[in-house]
């Protein structure tokens, strides 16, 4: 999934994902710098988790936005 394109289509920003991930009890916190690095594709376990959780959140947002 192209997370940046999906955010654009949903009229959301990276900071919205940061807030949503931090709001949930996922066992880690995310800074805007973490999100930026994760979306650049840097290979680190935390960034892999951020990308996976971001895709889950985006899918939830898409489902909520569709009639």
mmCIF file of the N, C-alpha and C atoms, coordinates in Angstrom:
data_MODEL
# 
_entry.id   MODEL 
# 
loop_
_atom_site.group_PDB 
_atom_site.id 
_atom_site.type_symbol 
_atom_site.label_atom_id 
_atom_site.label_alt_id 
_atom_site.label_comp_id 
_atom_site.label_asym_id 
_atom_site.label_entity_id 
_atom_site.label_seq_id 
_atom_site.pdbx_PDB_ins_code 
_atom_site.Cartn_x 
_atom_site.Cartn_y 
_atom_site.Cartn_z 
_atom_site.occupancy 
_atom_site.B_iso_or_equiv 
_atom_site.pdbx_formal_charge 
_atom_site.auth_seq_id 
_atom_site.auth_comp_id 
_atom_site.auth_asym_id 
_atom_site.auth_atom_id 
_atom_site.pdbx_PDB_model_num 
ATOM 1   N N  . UNK A 1 1  ? 0.847   -1.180 0.000  1.00 0.00 ? 1  UNK A N  1 
ATOM 2   C CA . UNK A 1 1  ? 0.000   0.000  0.000  1.00 0.00 ? 1  UNK A CA 1 
ATOM 3   C C  . UNK A 1 1  ? 0.888   1.237  0.000  1.00 0.00 ? 1  UNK A C  1 
ATOM 4   N N  . UNK A 1 2  ? 0.493   2.207  -0.809 1.00 0.00 ? 2  UNK A N  1 
ATOM 5   C CA . UNK A 1 2  ? 1.181   3.497  -0.804 1.00 0.00 ? 2  UNK A CA 1 
ATOM 6   C C  . UNK A 1 2  ? 0.495   4.376  0.245  1.00 0.00 ? 2  UNK A C  1 
ATOM 7   N N  . UNK A 1 3  ? 1.067   4.409  1.425  1.00 0.00 ? 3  UNK A N  1 
ATOM 8   C CA . UNK A 1 3  ? 0.436   5.081  2.559  1.00 0.00 ? 3  UNK A CA 1 
ATOM 9   C C  . UNK A 1 3  ? 0.257   6.573  2.299  1.00 0.00 ? 3  UNK A C  1 
ATOM 10  N N  . UNK A 1 4  ? 1.246   7.206  1.703  1.00 0.00 ? 4  UNK A N  1 
ATOM 11  C CA . UNK A 1 4  ? 1.138   8.646  1.443  1.00 0.00 ? 4  UNK A CA 1 
ATOM 12  C C  . UNK A 1 4  ? -0.016  8.940  0.490  1.00 0.00 ? 4  UNK A C  1 
ATOM 13  N N  . UNK A 1 5  ? -0.164  8.141  -0.554 1.00 0.00 ? 5  UNK A N  1 
ATOM 14  C CA . UNK A 1 5  ? -1.259  8.342  -1.511 1.00 0.00 ? 5  UNK A CA 1 
ATOM 15  C C  . UNK A 1 5  ? -2.606  8.094  -0.854 1.00 0.00 ? 5  UNK A C  1 
ATOM 16  N N  . UNK A 1 6  ? -2.686  7.079  -0.021 1.00 0.00 ? 6  UNK A N  1 
ATOM 17  C CA . UNK A 1 6  ? -3.943  6.780  0.672  1.00 0.00 ? 6  UNK A CA 1 
ATOM 18  C C  . UNK A 1 6  ? -4.310  7.915  1.626  1.00 0.00 ? 6  UNK A C  1 
ATOM 19  N N  . UNK A 1 7  ? -3.323  8.464  2.320  1.00 0.00 ? 7  UNK A N  1 
ATOM 20  C CA . UNK A 1 7  ? -3.594  9.600  3.199  1.00 0.00 ? 7  UNK A CA 1 
ATOM 21  C C  . UNK A 1 7  ? -4.123  10.787 2.400  1.00 0.00 ? 7  UNK A C  1 
ATOM 22  N N  . UNK A 1 8  ? -3.526  11.037 1.256  1.00 0.00 ? 8  UNK A N  1 
ATOM 23  C CA . UNK A 1 8  ? -3.968  12.136 0.399  1.00 0.00 ? 8  UNK A CA 1 
ATOM 24  C C  . UNK A 1 8  ? -5.416  11.916 -0.030 1.00 0.00 ? 8  UNK A C  1 
ATOM 25  N N  . UNK A 1 9  ? -5.736  10.696 -0.444 1.00 0.00 ? 9  UNK A N  1 
ATOM 26  C CA . UNK A 1 9  ? -7.100  10.375 -0.896 1.00 0.00 ? 9  UNK A CA 1 
ATOM 27  C C  . UNK A 1 9  ? -8.119  10.532 0.222  1.00 0.00 ? 9  UNK A C  1 
ATOM 28  N N  . UNK A 1 10 ? -7.694  10.285 1.454  1.00 0.00 ? 10 UNK A N  1 
ATOM 29  C CA . UNK A 1 10 ? -8.586  10.414 2.609  1.00 0.00 ? 10 UNK A CA 1 
ATOM 30  C C  . UNK A 1 10 ? -8.575  11.816 3.213  1.00 0.00 ? 10 UNK A C  1 
ATOM 31  N N  . UNK A 1 11 ? -7.787  12.715 2.608  1.00 0.00 ? 11 UNK A N  1 
ATOM 32  C CA . UNK A 1 11 ? -7.624  14.070 3.119  1.00 0.00 ? 11 UNK A CA 1 
ATOM 33  C C  . UNK A 1 11 ? -7.085  14.061 4.555  1.00 0.00 ? 11 UNK A C  1 
ATOM 34  N N  . UNK A 1 12 ? -6.125  13.163 4.796  1.00 0.00 ? 12 UNK A N  1 
ATOM 35  C CA . UNK A 1 12 ? -5.476  13.047 6.107  1.00 0.00 ? 12 UNK A CA 1 
ATOM 36  C C  . UNK A 1 12 ? -3.992  13.354 5.940  1.00 0.00 ? 12 UNK A C  1 
ATOM 37  N N  . UNK A 1 13 ? -3.334  13.544 7.064  1.00 0.00 ? 13 UNK A N  1 
ATOM 38  C CA . UNK A 1 13 ? -1.903  13.838 7.072  1.00 0.00 ? 13 UNK A CA 1 
ATOM 39  C C  . UNK A 1 13 ? -1.164  12.811 7.928  1.00 0.00 ? 13 UNK A C  1 
ATOM 40  N N  . UNK A 1 14 ? 0.155   12.802 7.792  1.00 0.00 ? 14 UNK A N  1 
ATOM 41  C CA . UNK A 1 14 ? 0.965   11.873 8.577  1.00 0.00 ? 14 UNK A CA 1 
ATOM 42  C C  . UNK A 1 14 ? 0.726   12.067 10.071 1.00 0.00 ? 14 UNK A C  1 
ATOM 43  N N  . UNK A 1 15 ? 0.540   13.298 10.493 1.00 0.00 ? 15 UNK A N  1 
ATOM 44  C CA . UNK A 1 15 ? 0.334   13.571 11.917 1.00 0.00 ? 15 UNK A CA 1 
ATOM 45  C C  . UNK A 1 15 ? -0.955  12.917 12.415 1.00 0.00 ? 15 UNK A C  1 
ATOM 46  N N  . UNK A 1 16 ? -1.946  12.774 11.533 1.00 0.00 ? 16 UNK A N  1 
ATOM 47  C CA . UNK A 1 16 ? -3.180  12.084 11.918 1.00 0.00 ? 16 UNK A CA 1 
ATOM 48  C C  . UNK A 1 16 ? -2.894  10.625 12.256 1.00 0.00 ? 16 UNK A C  1 
ATOM 49  N N  . UNK A 1 17 ? -2.015  10.006 11.482 1.00 0.00 ? 17 UNK A N  1 
ATOM 50  C CA . UNK A 1 17 ? -1.610  8.625  11.776 1.00 0.00 ? 17 UNK A CA 1 
ATOM 51  C C  . UNK A 1 17 ? -0.825  8.549  13.082 1.00 0.00 ? 17 UNK A C  1 
ATOM 52  N N  . UNK A 1 18 ? 0.051   9.507  13.299 1.00 0.00 ? 18 UNK A N  1 
ATOM 53  C CA . UNK A 1 18 ? 0.835   9.533  14.537 1.00 0.00 ? 18 UNK A CA 1 
ATOM 54  C C  . UNK A 1 18 ? -0.104  9.609  15.737 1.00 0.00 ? 18 UNK A C  1 
ATOM 55  N N  . UNK A 1 19 ? -1.069  10.519 15.683 1.00 0.00 ? 19 UNK A N  1 
ATOM 56  C CA . UNK A 1 19 ? -2.027  10.658 16.787 1.00 0.00 ? 19 UNK A CA 1 
ATOM 57  C C  . UNK A 1 19 ? -2.825  9.377  16.986 1.00 0.00 ? 19 UNK A C  1 
ATOM 58  N N  . UNK A 1 20 ? -3.262  8.763  15.889 1.00 0.00 ? 20 UNK A N  1 
ATOM 59  C CA . UNK A 1 20 ? -4.087  7.559  15.994 1.00 0.00 ? 20 UNK A CA 1 
ATOM 60  C C  . UNK A 1 20 ? -3.295  6.379  16.554 1.00 0.00 ? 20 UNK A C  1 
ATOM 61  N N  . UNK A 1 21 ? -2.069  6.204  16.112 1.00 0.00 ? 21 UNK A N  1 
ATOM 62  C CA . UNK A 1 21 ? -1.232  5.117  16.637 1.00 0.00 ? 21 UNK A CA 1 
ATOM 63  C C  . UNK A 1 21 ? -0.959  5.341  18.121 1.00 0.00 ? 21 UNK A C  1 
ATOM 64  N N  . UNK A 1 22 ? -0.634  6.570  18.495 1.00 0.00 ? 22 UNK A N  1 
ATOM 65  C CA . UNK A 1 22 ? -0.333  6.858  19.894 1.00 0.00 ? 22 UNK A CA 1 
ATOM 66  C C  . UNK A 1 22 ? -1.573  6.755  20.780 1.00 0.00 ? 22 UNK A C  1 
ATOM 67  N N  . UNK A 1 23 ? -2.747  6.991  20.204 1.00 0.00 ? 23 UNK A N  1 
ATOM 68  C CA . UNK A 1 23 ? -3.993  6.891  20.955 1.00 0.00 ? 23 UNK A CA 1 
ATOM 69  C C  . UNK A 1 23 ? -4.311  5.438  21.317 1.00 0.00 ? 23 UNK A C  1 
ATOM 70  N N  . UNK A 1 24 ? -3.930  4.536  20.429 1.00 0.00 ? 24 UNK A N  1 
ATOM 71  C CA . UNK A 1 24 ? -4.185  3.115  20.655 1.00 0.00 ? 24 UNK A CA 1 
ATOM 72  C C  . UNK A 1 24 ? -3.083  2.542  21.550 1.00 0.00 ? 24 UNK A C  1 
ATOM 73  N N  . UNK A 1 25 ? -3.405  1.498  22.264 1.00 0.00 ? 25 UNK A N  1 
ATOM 74  C CA . UNK A 1 25 ? -2.415  0.877  23.150 1.00 0.00 ? 25 UNK A CA 1 
ATOM 75  C C  . UNK A 1 25 ? -1.697  -0.233 22.374 1.00 0.00 ? 25 UNK A C  1 
ATOM 76  N N  . UNK A 1 26 ? -0.738  0.162  21.541 1.00 0.00 ? 26 UNK A N  1 
ATOM 77  C CA . UNK A 1 26 ? -0.040  -0.785 20.671 1.00 0.00 ? 26 UNK A CA 1 
ATOM 78  C C  . UNK A 1 26 ? 1.317   -1.212 21.225 1.00 0.00 ? 26 UNK A C  1 
ATOM 79  N N  . UNK A 1 27 ? 1.695   -0.668 22.358 1.00 0.00 ? 27 UNK A N  1 
ATOM 80  C CA . UNK A 1 27 ? 2.952   -1.068 22.975 1.00 0.00 ? 27 UNK A CA 1 
ATOM 81  C C  . UNK A 1 27 ? 4.150   -0.240 22.572 1.00 0.00 ? 27 UNK A C  1 
ATOM 82  N N  . UNK A 1 28 ? 3.913   0.804  21.810 1.00 0.00 ? 28 UNK A N  1 
ATOM 83  C CA . UNK A 1 28 ? 5.006   1.699  21.422 1.00 0.00 ? 28 UNK A CA 1 
ATOM 84  C C  . UNK A 1 28 ? 4.413   3.068  21.107 1.00 0.00 ? 28 UNK A C  1 
ATOM 85  N N  . UNK A 1 29 ? 5.265   4.079  21.085 1.00 0.00 ? 29 UNK A N  1 
ATOM 86  C CA . UNK A 1 29 ? 4.836   5.418  20.694 1.00 0.00 ? 29 UNK A CA 1 
ATOM 87  C C  . UNK A 1 29 ? 5.573   5.819  19.426 1.00 0.00 ? 29 UNK A C  1 
ATOM 88  N N  . UNK A 1 30 ? 4.969   6.748  18.720 1.00 0.00 ? 30 UNK A N  1 
ATOM 89  C CA . UNK A 1 30 ? 5.503   7.181  17.430 1.00 0.00 ? 30 UNK A CA 1 
ATOM 90  C C  . UNK A 1 30 ? 5.663   8.692  17.452 1.00 0.00 ? 30 UNK A C  1 
ATOM 91  N N  . UNK A 1 31 ? 6.797   9.156  16.968 1.00 0.00 ? 31 UNK A N  1 
ATOM 92  C CA . UNK A 1 31 ? 6.999   10.590 16.759 1.00 0.00 ? 31 UNK A CA 1 
ATOM 93  C C  . UNK A 1 31 ? 6.796   10.872 15.272 1.00 0.00 ? 31 UNK A C  1 
ATOM 94  N N  . UNK A 1 32 ? 6.685   12.132 14.937 1.00 0.00 ? 32 UNK A N  1 
ATOM 95  C CA . UNK A 1 32 ? 6.542   12.487 13.524 1.00 0.00 ? 32 UNK A CA 1 
ATOM 96  C C  . UNK A 1 32 ? 7.797   12.078 12.754 1.00 0.00 ? 32 UNK A C  1 
ATOM 97  N N  . UNK A 1 33 ? 8.959   12.118 13.421 1.00 0.00 ? 33 UNK A N  1 
ATOM 98  C CA . UNK A 1 33 ? 10.198  11.680 12.762 1.00 0.00 ? 33 UNK A CA 1 
ATOM 99  C C  . UNK A 1 33 ? 10.177  10.183 12.493 1.00 0.00 ? 33 UNK A C  1 
ATOM 100 N N  . UNK A 1 34 ? 9.640   9.401  13.447 1.00 0.00 ? 34 UNK A N  1 
ATOM 101 C CA . UNK A 1 34 ? 9.497   7.955  13.228 1.00 0.00 ? 34 UNK A CA 1 
ATOM 102 C C  . UNK A 1 34 ? 8.599   7.685  12.032 1.00 0.00 ? 34 UNK A C  1 
ATOM 103 N N  . UNK A 1 35 ? 7.475   8.405  11.977 1.00 0.00 ? 35 UNK A N  1 
ATOM 104 C CA . UNK A 1 35 ? 6.524   8.196  10.879 1.00 0.00 ? 35 UNK A CA 1 
ATOM 105 C C  . UNK A 1 35 ? 7.166   8.538  9.543  1.00 0.00 ? 35 UNK A C  1 
ATOM 106 N N  . UNK A 1 36 ? 7.864   9.648  9.503  1.00 0.00 ? 36 UNK A N  1 
ATOM 107 C CA . UNK A 1 36 ? 8.524   10.061 8.267  1.00 0.00 ? 36 UNK A CA 1 
ATOM 108 C C  . UNK A 1 36 ? 9.540   9.020  7.808  1.00 0.00 ? 36 UNK A C  1 
ATOM 109 N N  . UNK A 1 37 ? 10.345  8.524  8.735  1.00 0.00 ? 37 UNK A N  1 
ATOM 110 C CA . UNK A 1 37 ? 11.345  7.508  8.389  1.00 0.00 ? 37 UNK A CA 1 
ATOM 111 C C  . UNK A 1 37 ? 10.680  6.209  7.953  1.00 0.00 ? 37 UNK A C  1 
ATOM 112 N N  . UNK A 1 38 ? 9.603   5.839  8.619  1.00 0.00 ? 38 UNK A N  1 
ATOM 113 C CA . UNK A 1 38 ? 8.894   4.607  8.255  1.00 0.00 ? 38 UNK A CA 1 
ATOM 114 C C  . UNK A 1 38 ? 8.325   4.713  6.848  1.00 0.00 ? 38 UNK A C  1 
ATOM 115 N N  . UNK A 1 39 ? 7.760   5.869  6.507  1.00 0.00 ? 39 UNK A N  1 
ATOM 116 C CA . UNK A 1 39 ? 7.162   6.037  5.183  1.00 0.00 ? 39 UNK A CA 1 
ATOM 117 C C  . UNK A 1 39 ? 8.209   6.155  4.079  1.00 0.00 ? 39 UNK A C  1 
ATOM 118 N N  . UNK A 1 40 ? 9.449   6.427  4.468  1.00 0.00 ? 40 UNK A N  1 
ATOM 119 C CA . UNK A 1 40 ? 10.536  6.420  3.483  1.00 0.00 ? 40 UNK A CA 1 
ATOM 120 C C  . UNK A 1 40 ? 11.002  4.996  3.199  1.00 0.00 ? 40 UNK A C  1 
ATOM 121 N N  . UNK A 1 41 ? 10.527  4.035  4.001  1.00 0.00 ? 41 UNK A N  1 
ATOM 122 C CA . UNK A 1 41 ? 10.852  2.641  3.760  1.00 0.00 ? 41 UNK A CA 1 
ATOM 123 C C  . UNK A 1 41 ? 12.097  2.147  4.467  1.00 0.00 ? 41 UNK A C  1 
ATOM 124 N N  . UNK A 1 42 ? 12.574  2.886  5.452  1.00 0.00 ? 42 UNK A N  1 
ATOM 125 C CA . UNK A 1 42 ? 13.770  2.431  6.168  1.00 0.00 ? 42 UNK A CA 1 
ATOM 126 C C  . UNK A 1 42 ? 13.496  1.100  6.866  1.00 0.00 ? 42 UNK A C  1 
ATOM 127 N N  . UNK A 1 43 ? 14.414  0.151  6.731  1.00 0.00 ? 43 UNK A N  1 
ATOM 128 C CA . UNK A 1 43 ? 14.180  -1.202 7.260  1.00 0.00 ? 43 UNK A CA 1 
ATOM 129 C C  . UNK A 1 43 ? 14.569  -1.350 8.732  1.00 0.00 ? 43 UNK A C  1 
ATOM 130 N N  . UNK A 1 44 ? 13.633  -1.081 9.598  1.00 0.00 ? 44 UNK A N  1 
ATOM 131 C CA . UNK A 1 44 ? 13.834  -1.297 11.041 1.00 0.00 ? 44 UNK A CA 1 
ATOM 132 C C  . UNK A 1 44 ? 12.570  -1.953 11.575 1.00 0.00 ? 44 UNK A C  1 
ATOM 133 N N  . UNK A 1 45 ? 12.698  -2.813 12.564 1.00 0.00 ? 45 UNK A N  1 
ATOM 134 C CA . UNK A 1 45 ? 11.505  -3.497 13.088 1.00 0.00 ? 45 UNK A CA 1 
ATOM 135 C C  . UNK A 1 45 ? 10.403  -2.538 13.535 1.00 0.00 ? 45 UNK A C  1 
ATOM 136 N N  . UNK A 1 46 ? 10.774  -1.440 14.210 1.00 0.00 ? 46 UNK A N  1 
ATOM 137 C CA . UNK A 1 46 ? 9.750   -0.489 14.645 1.00 0.00 ? 46 UNK A CA 1 
ATOM 138 C C  . UNK A 1 46 ? 9.049   0.136  13.440 1.00 0.00 ? 46 UNK A C  1 
ATOM 139 N N  . UNK A 1 47 ? 9.811   0.458  12.402 1.00 0.00 ? 47 UNK A N  1 
ATOM 140 C CA . UNK A 1 47 ? 9.222   1.080  11.218 1.00 0.00 ? 47 UNK A CA 1 
ATOM 141 C C  . UNK A 1 47 ? 8.324   0.096  10.470 1.00 0.00 ? 47 UNK A C  1 
ATOM 142 N N  . UNK A 1 48 ? 8.690   -1.179 10.476 1.00 0.00 ? 48 UNK A N  1 
ATOM 143 C CA . UNK A 1 48 ? 7.816   -2.200 9.874  1.00 0.00 ? 48 UNK A CA 1 
ATOM 144 C C  . UNK A 1 48 ? 6.486   -2.249 10.609 1.00 0.00 ? 48 UNK A C  1 
ATOM 145 N N  . UNK A 1 49 ? 6.533   -2.167 11.927 1.00 0.00 ? 49 UNK A N  1 
ATOM 146 C CA . UNK A 1 49 ? 5.317   -2.172 12.747 1.00 0.00 ? 49 UNK A CA 1 
ATOM 147 C C  . UNK A 1 49 ? 4.492   -0.912 12.483 1.00 0.00 ? 49 UNK A C  1 
ATOM 148 N N  . UNK A 1 50 ? 5.147   0.224  12.362 1.00 0.00 ? 50 UNK A N  1 
ATOM 149 C CA . UNK A 1 50 ? 4.443   1.475  12.070 1.00 0.00 ? 50 UNK A CA 1 
ATOM 150 C C  . UNK A 1 50 ? 3.720   1.371  10.737 1.00 0.00 ? 50 UNK A C  1 
ATOM 151 N N  . UNK A 1 51 ? 4.399   0.845  9.724  1.00 0.00 ? 51 UNK A N  1 
ATOM 152 C CA . UNK A 1 51 ? 3.768   0.705  8.400  1.00 0.00 ? 51 UNK A CA 1 
ATOM 153 C C  . UNK A 1 51 ? 2.580   -0.241 8.463  1.00 0.00 ? 51 UNK A C  1 
ATOM 154 N N  . UNK A 1 52 ? 2.729   -1.362 9.143  1.00 0.00 ? 52 UNK A N  1 
ATOM 155 C CA . UNK A 1 52 ? 1.635   -2.340 9.248  1.00 0.00 ? 52 UNK A CA 1 
ATOM 156 C C  . UNK A 1 52 ? 0.439   -1.741 9.983  1.00 0.00 ? 52 UNK A C  1 
ATOM 157 N N  . UNK A 1 53 ? 0.686   -1.074 11.093 1.00 0.00 ? 53 UNK A N  1 
ATOM 158 C CA . UNK A 1 53 ? -0.405  -0.458 11.852 1.00 0.00 ? 53 UNK A CA 1 
ATOM 159 C C  . UNK A 1 53 ? -1.030  0.697  11.074 1.00 0.00 ? 53 UNK A C  1 
ATOM 160 N N  . UNK A 1 54 ? -0.233  1.424  10.318 1.00 0.00 ? 54 UNK A N  1 
ATOM 161 C CA . UNK A 1 54 ? -0.759  2.509  9.490  1.00 0.00 ? 54 UNK A CA 1 
ATOM 162 C C  . UNK A 1 54 ? -1.706  1.961  8.430  1.00 0.00 ? 54 UNK A C  1 
ATOM 163 N N  . UNK A 1 55 ? -1.351  0.850  7.820  1.00 0.00 ? 55 UNK A N  1 
ATOM 164 C CA . UNK A 1 55 ? -2.227  0.238  6.822  1.00 0.00 ? 55 UNK A CA 1 
ATOM 165 C C  . UNK A 1 55 ? -3.544  -0.202 7.447  1.00 0.00 ? 55 UNK A C  1 
ATOM 166 N N  . UNK A 1 56 ? -3.487  -0.764 8.645  1.00 0.00 ? 56 UNK A N  1 
ATOM 167 C CA . UNK A 1 56 ? -4.698  -1.170 9.349  1.00 0.00 ? 56 UNK A CA 1 
ATOM 168 C C  . UNK A 1 56 ? -5.594  0.035  9.618  1.00 0.00 ? 56 UNK A C  1 
ATOM 169 N N  . UNK A 1 57 ? -5.012  1.108  10.103 1.00 0.00 ? 57 UNK A N  1 
ATOM 170 C CA . UNK A 1 57 ? -5.773  2.322  10.406 1.00 0.00 ? 57 UNK A CA 1 
ATOM 171 C C  . UNK A 1 57 ? -6.370  2.912  9.138  1.00 0.00 ? 57 UNK A C  1 
ATOM 172 N N  . UNK A 1 58 ? -5.584  2.970  8.081  1.00 0.00 ? 58 UNK A N  1 
ATOM 173 C CA . UNK A 1 58 ? -6.087  3.515  6.813  1.00 0.00 ? 58 UNK A CA 1 
ATOM 174 C C  . UNK A 1 58 ? -7.252  2.681  6.301  1.00 0.00 ? 58 UNK A C  1 
ATOM 175 N N  . UNK A 1 59 ? -7.148  1.369  6.393  1.00 0.00 ? 59 UNK A N  1 
ATOM 176 C CA . UNK A 1 59 ? -8.259  0.518  5.965  1.00 0.00 ? 59 UNK A CA 1 
ATOM 177 C C  . UNK A 1 59 ? -9.511  0.774  6.802  1.00 0.00 ? 59 UNK A C  1 
ATOM 178 N N  . UNK A 1 60 ? -9.334  1.008  8.094  1.00 0.00 ? 60 UNK A N  1 
ATOM 179 C CA . UNK A 1 60 ? -10.470 1.345  8.951  1.00 0.00 ? 60 UNK A CA 1 
ATOM 180 C C  . UNK A 1 60 ? -11.083 2.684  8.539  1.00 0.00 ? 60 UNK A C  1 
ATOM 181 N N  . UNK A 1 61 ? -10.234 3.672  8.264  1.00 0.00 ? 61 UNK A N  1 
ATOM 182 C CA . UNK A 1 61 ? -10.731 4.982  7.827  1.00 0.00 ? 61 UNK A CA 1 
ATOM 183 C C  . UNK A 1 61 ? -11.466 4.869  6.505  1.00 0.00 ? 61 UNK A C  1 
ATOM 184 N N  . UNK A 1 62 ? -10.932 4.065  5.582  1.00 0.00 ? 62 UNK A N  1 
ATOM 185 C CA . UNK A 1 62 ? -11.588 3.894  4.286  1.00 0.00 ? 62 UNK A CA 1 
ATOM 186 C C  . UNK A 1 62 ? -12.952 3.218  4.466  1.00 0.00 ? 62 UNK A C  1 
ATOM 187 N N  . UNK A 1 63 ? -13.022 2.227  5.323  1.00 0.00 ? 63 UNK A N  1 
ATOM 188 C CA . UNK A 1 63 ? -14.285 1.532  5.556  1.00 0.00 ? 63 UNK A CA 1 
ATOM 189 C C  . UNK A 1 63 ? -15.310 2.471  6.191  1.00 0.00 ? 63 UNK A C  1 
ATOM 190 N N  . UNK A 1 64 ? -14.857 3.327  7.097  1.00 0.00 ? 64 UNK A N  1 
ATOM 191 C CA . UNK A 1 64 ? -15.760 4.275  7.747  1.00 0.00 ? 64 UNK A CA 1 
ATOM 192 C C  . UNK A 1 64 ? -16.236 5.365  6.782  1.00 0.00 ? 64 UNK A C  1 
ATOM 193 N N  . UNK A 1 65 ? -15.407 5.680  5.789  1.00 0.00 ? 65 UNK A N  1 
ATOM 194 C CA . UNK A 1 65 ? -15.747 6.757  4.843  1.00 0.00 ? 65 UNK A CA 1 
ATOM 195 C C  . UNK A 1 65 ? -16.667 6.278  3.723  1.00 0.00 ? 65 UNK A C  1 
ATOM 196 N N  . UNK A 1 66 ? -16.680 4.974  3.470  1.00 0.00 ? 66 UNK A N  1 
ATOM 197 C CA . UNK A 1 66 ? -17.521 4.480  2.368  1.00 0.00 ? 66 UNK A CA 1 
ATOM 198 C C  . UNK A 1 66 ? -18.956 4.286  2.862  1.00 0.00 ? 66 UNK A C  1 
ATOM 199 N N  . UNK A 1 67 ? -19.918 4.631  2.011  1.00 0.00 ? 67 UNK A N  1 
ATOM 200 C CA . UNK A 1 67 ? -21.330 4.532  2.421  1.00 0.00 ? 67 UNK A CA 1 
ATOM 201 C C  . UNK A 1 67 ? -21.819 3.114  2.551  1.00 0.00 ? 67 UNK A C  1 
# 
